[in-house]
Amino acid sequence: MAIRDDFPILKREVNGFPLIYLDNAATTQKPQVVLDAMNDYYTSSNANVHRAVHTLAGEATEGYESCRTKLKEWFNAERAVLTSGTTEAINLVAHSWGRANLSEGDVIVLTEMEHHSDIVPWQMLAEERKIELRYVPVMENFTLDMDAYAASLDGAKLVCVVHTSNVLGVRNPMEEIIELAHSKGALVLVDAAQGVPHERINFQEFGADFMAFSAHKMCGPTGIGALLIHPDVFETMQPFMGGGDMIETVTITGSTYQTDEHKFEAGTPKIAEAVGWCAAFDWMSTLDLKKEHQRLIGIGRWVAAELRTLGMSVYGRHEKQDSAVVSFNHPTIHSEDLAHLFDARGFAVRTGHHCAQPLLNRLGVSGTVRASFYLYNTMEEAELFVQQLKEITERFG
Amino acid sequence: MTYPVELAELIEEFREIDDKMERLEMVFDMADEVIPYPLERWDDESRVLGCQSEAHVHVDLEDGKVLMLAGADAKLVQGLMGILSIAINGTAPAQALLLSPDFVEEMGILNTLSPSRSNGFRNLFDKVMKDIRGFE
């Protein structure tokens, strides 16, 4: 049975044509087991977590906490905070760690390759605390300028780096980046939203201090993600959102907080989403991810080469460690027009700045078309995509 | 919604076409209907924010009637500008303000009119209507 058979949405048509979904860097589709798990939860176990003693509450708590257990197993992490996604995870670090540890004159190192979610929280904090932000440039070969990176580390307290670019698919040399940062006494936050869908990371061996990512980019539900935190750093962090579930005691004169991950999970959490994410991990664990990644980057490399032959400007290098993301521009058809034309034939591709405007500024473009491939995509779909581009060019180019 | 006759006829024409690509081609052809707003006058005031393409619009009042000048680097956006021009150019501001943006959905061009990062047309429409309200 093919992987794609597990995804009911892939059987639908769009504008009278079979759906070919190539917007996986934005979000991935969900296998039937994830849909079933969430439906079963609401059908038979729905209750709030951590509070009541009744049977449903126990089942809901078990379902929610099993996601945390699964995260810790999958990534070999000691601390896993469940968040609404990568963005909230990064904001959590900015508020809980940043506010306690950064003050006027301190330095945070970012890169031009970051998604807005790993830029804006730091700009907000920098404005509030008069912190200096340094940006590592992206070079013409679509990689980070590592000399500039090394030079930027003097006085840095935190380095925030995207594991894999959502625009270029380029996987950064994270091991080297982390080692260099630590040698200069800086902590490292990794935006792994595009990395973890393609690579199973051992968080403890990896060595980062924070790692943020989202479920929905790895076949899980939207609305849930995680922040993995090094245990030593975890102990230094205070909650930034107050409310139910994160407290130990509350009196009218003050409150005390939980000491484990719950201190960062105020309010009713994403229970059904956690149950769904668990199912996604179970489903993914049946696959050989390394083999799938090799297959996908092979497709990405082939598409990139074909597009270059057709005269497209392609942004990315598509080496074996990169993700299968192909960003490009047509020489005469605007990216937005191209995306609408693809949609008319059932292809879902993304256009625009991909929430990475500093990177697009560096590339000298305001937008690109992006085709991103994931586990259920096939070489046949890639060939149809290239063929469709040829037909569009003949008619509209 | 009752549309001006010329727009109502266009909507009918679009509805008769099953193939979305053909409908898009028709929108692209409407780009020629736009009275160009000269590139050298494009500025922050004329820019349509939230558009994926570079889109500019300027609304004048000529003899008491609306006159929209516009331009965009994406053909779809410029085509939609052309359709909007047909609907509002030469009408009194009060009449132009009665127009609903729903026609692009009825024509089967855009899937949604909800304000979003991908929906330049809604931002274009809202900006044009805001400018026209300034003439009232």
Interface residues (C-beta under 8 A of the other chain):
Chain A: N15 G16 I333 H334 S335 E336 D337 H340 L341 D343 A344 R345 T351 G352 H353 S366 G367 R395 F396
Chain B: D18 D19 K20 M21 R23 L24 E25 F28 Q52 S53 E54 D73 A74 K75 L76 V77 R117 S118 G120
